[in-house]
C-alpha cells in the first residue's frame, strides 16, 4: 500500500508493479491540479522510469523538460556571464511539476494501478507481529503487508515511524517563487532574450541567488529567488507549499539585481536527517521521498532521489520475499541513507558557493568558472536497482543480525 500519489508515490507504485508486487495508492486529495513550478528529473531517475514505463514514458518526460543546451551563471547586479555549464550536468530536464505529475499519473493508470482518491488518513496502526494498517477519517481500517509513506514534507507516516511530531526548522534562508505566462515579456526589449527560447539562467550575489527558466519556447516563465535571512523574526516558519509571499519583500530582495531580470515570502523548511525511516514495532511502515529525505531546491535532486528510493525498496521486497518484509525495509534504509544524505549536502554546498563567490570581490576580478558550477555529474551514472542487487547479501546479513538481536543501528 502506498500513501500519497505525488511523484514519489507514483514512482514507487510503478516499480512495485514492475517487480511483481500488488499495490494500491491512497491519496488525500479528491482531484489533482497543475500546481507548483519547476522540477528537475535527471538521468539517474529517467533510466529507472524508462525501465518501468517503457520508451513512451521516457519520451513524454524528456519532452516536458526545458530544451536548452546550456545554462548561464551570471553576476547579480549586471548579468555578466561568469560560467556556462551544460544543462544535463546541472539538473537534467527542468519542467513544470504539474506536467511531470500528469505523466506519472498516466503511467500509473497504464500499468493498471488503482488510486483511491479522497482518503483522509486519521491514524496508523503498527504492532509487532501484525500487518500494519491505516485508519480512515470515517473509521474504515485497511491493512497491508507493507505501508509506504510517500506523503511528503508534512508526512503523517513520519510521525508514526519516529513516535513523535518532527517539527520543521528554518534553514536560515527564504525562497520566493513565481510562475506565470512569459508571452507578455516577449514585447519587453529588456526581457526578450530570456523568453524567445528555452533557457536557464542563474544570477548569484552576496547571500542571494536567483534561478530563471522558461518552457515552451518562452511561453511559460519561472523564477526562484533564495536569500539568507538577516533577522531573528524571519526565522519563524510555517511549513506549506502554498504560503503566499509579499510583493514588497520580493521588490526589496531584487532591488539590485540585473535590470533585465528585475523587469520580469516563502521560508525554506528543512529537517535534520532521521535516525530511522521504518516503524519500530512491525518494521512494515517505511518512509519514502520528502517524508524522509527532503532536498533543498539547489540540489536539483528531490524527485530523482525519491525515484531511486522507490527502486531500492521494490528490489529489497522482491529479494527478501513476502515473509520477511522487515528484512527488506531495514535493508532499504541502510542502502539509501548515505547517498541521499550526500545528495542533500550537494545542494547545501552549491547554495553556499553561490552566496559567497562575490563577497569582497571587485567587478574587475575574474571568478574561476569551475567554482560556480553544479557538481551533480557523479549522481547520474548510478543505477539504484543494480546497486541494490550488488550490495544485498552484505547489507541483508547485517540487518538479519540486528533483527535477531533486537538492536537496530540508527541511521545517524
C-alpha positions, 0 to 999 in steps of 0.5 A: 500500500502506498500513501500519497500519489505525488511523484514519489508515490507514483514512482514507487507504485510503478516499480512495485508493479514492475517487480511483481508486487500488488499495490494500491495508492491512497491519496488525500486529495479528491482531484489533482491540479497543475500546481507548483513550478519547476522540477528537475528529473535527471538521468539517474531517475529517467533510466529507472522510469524508462525501465518501468514505463517503457520508451513512451514514458521516457519520451513524454518526460524528456519532452516536458523538460526545458530544451536548452543546451546550456545554462548561464551563471551570471553576476547579480547586479549586471548579468555578466556571464561568469560560467556556462555549464551544460544543462544535463550536468546541472539538473537534467530536464527542468519542467513544470511539476504539474506536467511531470505529475500528469505523466506519472499519473498516466503511467500509473493508470497504464500499468493498471494501478488503482488510486483511491482518491479522497482518503483522509488518513486519521491514524496508523496502526503498527504492532509487532507481529501484525500487518500494519494498517491505516485508519480512515477519517470515517473509521474504515481500517485497511491493512497491508503487508507493507505501508509506504509513506510517500506523503511528503514534507508534512508526512503523517507516516513520519510521525508514526515511524519516529513516535513523535511530531518532527517539527520543521526548522528554518534553514536560515534562508527564504525562497520566493517563487513565481510562475506565470505566462512569459508571452507578455515579456516577449514585447519587453526589449529588456526581457526578450532574450530570456523568453524567445527560447528555452533557457536557464539562467542563474544570477548569484550575489552576496547571500542571494541567488536567483534561478530563471527558466522558461518552457515552451519556447518562452511561453511559460516563465519561472523564477526562484529567488533564495536569500539568507535571512538577516533577522531573528523574526524571519526565522519563524516558519510555517511549513506549506507549499502554498504560503503566499509571499509579499510583493514588497519583500520580493521588490526589496530582495531584487532591488539590485539585481540585473535590470533585465531580470528585475523587469520580469515570502516563502521560508525554506523548511528543512529537517535534520536527517532521521535516525530511522525511516521504518516503524519500530514495532512491525518494521512494515511502515517505511518512509519514502521521498520528502517524508524522509529525505527532503532536498533543498531546491539547489540540489536539483535532486528531490524527485530523482532521489525519491525515484531511486528510493522507490527502486531500492525498496521494490528490489529489497521486497522482491529479494527478501520475499513476502515473509520477511518484509522487515528484512527488506525495509531495514535493508532499504534504509541502510542502502539509501541513507548515505547517498541521499544524505550526500545528495542533500549536502550537494545542494547545501554546498552549491547554495553556499558557493553561490552566496559567497563567490562575490563577497569582497570581490571587485567587478574587475576580478575574474571568478574561476568558472569551475567554482560556480558550477553544479557538481551533480555529474557523479549522481547520474551514472548510478543505477539504484536497482543494480546497486541494490542487487550488488550490495544485498547479501552484505547489507541483508546479513547485517540487518538479519543480525540486528533483527535477531538481536533486537538492536537496530543501528540508527541511521545517524 
